[in-house]
Amino acid sequence: MPKTKTREITILQSKGTFSVFKKAGFSKKDYDFEGISALRHLLSNEKARLLNVIKNQKPGSIYDLARKTGRSFKSVSDDIKLFERFGFIELIQEKTKKRIRHKPVIAVDSIIIEVKV
């Protein structure tokens, strides 16, 4: 049985606001988040759709992912950078002729979100 890869996100309440940080050796500064609204943005339906397409259709590049989802390359690229920063995906570099393309690959099996009040 393959090893499960899990990412943990902890949300802490302090002085009436929520702050977000990652466990497992990462500090609070590794996230440039602004609380719950940023987490909501990270876990939007569009981003869930992107993860689903990456997992099931295995696009060969970010451009291919944008084509398959019908979204602009810039929007998809921004979302991919966010996913990569949080460790949800990995970008695999592949050389094709004179270009290097970045193939998005799912890097986690589950995401755990803990809210501490």
VEXDREN-723592 format. One record per residue (C-alpha): x, y, z; residue in three letters. Coordinates in Angstrom, 2 decimals, padded with zeros to 5 digits. Layout:
# VEXDREN-723592
(site (X; Y; Z); ALA)
...
# end
This chain:
# VEXDREN-723592
(site (000.00; 000.00; 000.00); MET)
(site (001.52; 003.38; -001.00); PRO)
(site (002.31; 005.91; 001.67); LYS)
(site (-000.33; 008.63; 002.12); THR)
(site (000.89; 012.21; 001.79); LYS)
(site (-001.00; 014.64; 004.02); THR)
(site (-000.75; 018.43; 004.40); ARG)
(site (-001.91; 020.04; 007.63); GLU)
(site (-003.17; 023.60; 007.90); ILE)
(site (-003.92; 025.02; 011.36); THR)
(site (-006.08; 028.07; 011.90); ILE)
(site (-005.69; 029.84; 015.24); LEU)
(site (-008.01; 032.44; 016.70); GLN)
(site (-006.25; 035.32; 018.42); SER)
(site (-007.70; 038.67; 019.51); LYS)
(site (-010.81; 038.26; 017.39); GLY)
(site (-009.04; 037.30; 014.15); THR)
(site (-007.92; 034.04; 012.61); PHE)
(site (-004.36; 033.41; 011.48); SER)
(site (-003.23; 030.49; 009.37); VAL)
(site (000.00; 028.54; 009.54); PHE)
(site (001.37; 025.19; 008.52); LYS)
(site (002.71; 022.49; 010.85); LYS)
(site (005.64; 020.15; 010.32); ALA)
(site (008.64; 022.44; 010.43); GLY)
(site (007.15; 025.44; 008.68); PHE)
(site (006.82; 028.77; 010.38); SER)
(site (003.98; 031.26; 010.26); LYS)
(site (005.91; 033.40; 007.76); LYS)
(site (005.76; 030.58; 005.18); ASP)
(site (002.16; 031.63; 004.57); TYR)
(site (001.33; 035.09; 003.34); ASP)
(site (-002.32; 034.45; 004.12); PHE)
(site (-004.85; 036.75; 005.73); GLU)
(site (-006.88; 034.28; 007.73); GLY)
(site (-010.07; 032.47; 006.83); ILE)
(site (-010.84; 034.47; 003.67); SER)
(site (-007.52; 033.42; 002.16); ALA)
(site (-008.16; 029.80; 003.09); LEU)
(site (-011.59; 030.05; 001.50); ARG)
(site (-009.90; 031.41; -001.63); HIS)
(site (-007.42; 028.52; -001.60); LEU)
(site (-010.21; 025.95; -001.32); LEU)
(site (-012.67; 027.45; -003.81); SER)
(site (-014.72; 025.37; -006.25); ASN)
(site (-012.51; 026.51; -009.18); GLU)
(site (-009.40; 025.30; -007.40); LYS)
(site (-011.07; 022.01; -006.52); ALA)
(site (-011.89; 021.63; -010.21); ARG)
(site (-008.23; 022.28; -011.11); LEU)
(site (-007.07; 019.61; -008.67); LEU)
(site (-009.63; 017.19; -010.09); ASN)
(site (-008.45; 017.80; -013.68); VAL)
(site (-004.80; 017.41; -012.64); ILE)
(site (-005.57; 014.15; -010.85); LYS)
(site (-007.85; 012.57; -013.45); ASN)
(site (-006.84; 014.01; -016.83); GLN)
(site (-003.09; 014.40; -016.12); LYS)
(site (-002.38; 017.49; -018.25); PRO)
(site (001.08; 017.69; -019.78); GLY)
(site (001.62; 021.37; -018.91); SER)
(site (000.04; 024.39; -017.27); ILE)
(site (-001.10; 025.53; -020.72); TYR)
(site (-002.76; 022.15; -021.31); ASP)
(site (-004.49; 022.45; -017.91); LEU)
(site (-005.79; 025.91; -018.85); ALA)
(site (-007.14; 024.52; -022.14); ARG)
(site (-008.84; 021.57; -020.43); LYS)
(site (-010.54; 023.82; -017.86); THR)
(site (-011.44; 026.64; -020.26); GLY)
(site (-009.68; 029.23; -018.09); ARG)
(site (-007.02; 031.76; -018.97); SER)
(site (-003.38; 030.70; -018.72); PHE)
(site (-002.64; 033.55; -016.25); LYS)
(site (-005.45; 032.52; -013.86); SER)
(site (-004.45; 028.87; -013.94); VAL)
(site (-000.77; 029.75; -013.53); SER)
(site (-001.52; 031.89; -010.46); ASP)
(site (-003.58; 029.07; -008.91); ASP)
(site (-000.84; 026.54; -009.66); ILE)
(site (001.77; 028.74; -007.94); LYS)
(site (-000.48; 028.92; -004.86); LEU)
(site (-000.94; 025.13; -004.85); PHE)
(site (002.79; 024.62; -005.23); GLU)
(site (003.59; 027.02; -002.37); ARG)
(site (001.31; 025.05; -000.05); PHE)
(site (002.65; 021.70; -001.22); GLY)
(site (-000.58; 020.48; -002.85); PHE)
(site (001.10; 019.91; -006.22); ILE)
(site (004.57; 019.55; -007.69); GLU)
(site (005.70; 020.93; -011.03); LEU)
(site (007.78; 018.45; -012.99); ILE)
(site (010.07; 020.04; -015.57); GLN)
(site (010.09; 018.32; -018.94); GLU)
(site (012.16; 019.38; -021.92); LYS)
(site (010.36; 019.33; -025.26); THR)
(site (012.44; 020.42; -028.23); LYS)
(site (013.67; 023.92; -027.29); LYS)
(site (011.23; 024.56; -024.46); ARG)
(site (010.86; 023.49; -020.87); ILE)
(site (007.31; 022.82; -019.78); ARG)
(site (006.06; 022.38; -016.26); HIS)
(site (003.75; 019.42; -015.72); LYS)
(site (001.51; 019.74; -012.63); PRO)
(site (001.27; 016.56; -010.52); VAL)
(site (-000.76; 016.05; -007.34); ILE)
(site (001.62; 015.83; -004.35); ALA)
(site (-000.87; 015.04; -001.57); VAL)
(site (-003.59; 012.51; -000.91); ASP)
(site (-005.35; 014.47; 001.82); SER)
(site (-005.51; 017.90; 003.41); ILE)
(site (-006.29; 018.32; 007.10); ILE)
(site (-007.63; 021.67; 008.26); ILE)
(site (-007.76; 022.24; 012.01); GLU)
(site (-009.47; 025.29; 013.51); VAL)
(site (-008.47; 026.16; 017.08); LYS)
(site (-010.74; 028.64; 018.82); VAL)
# end
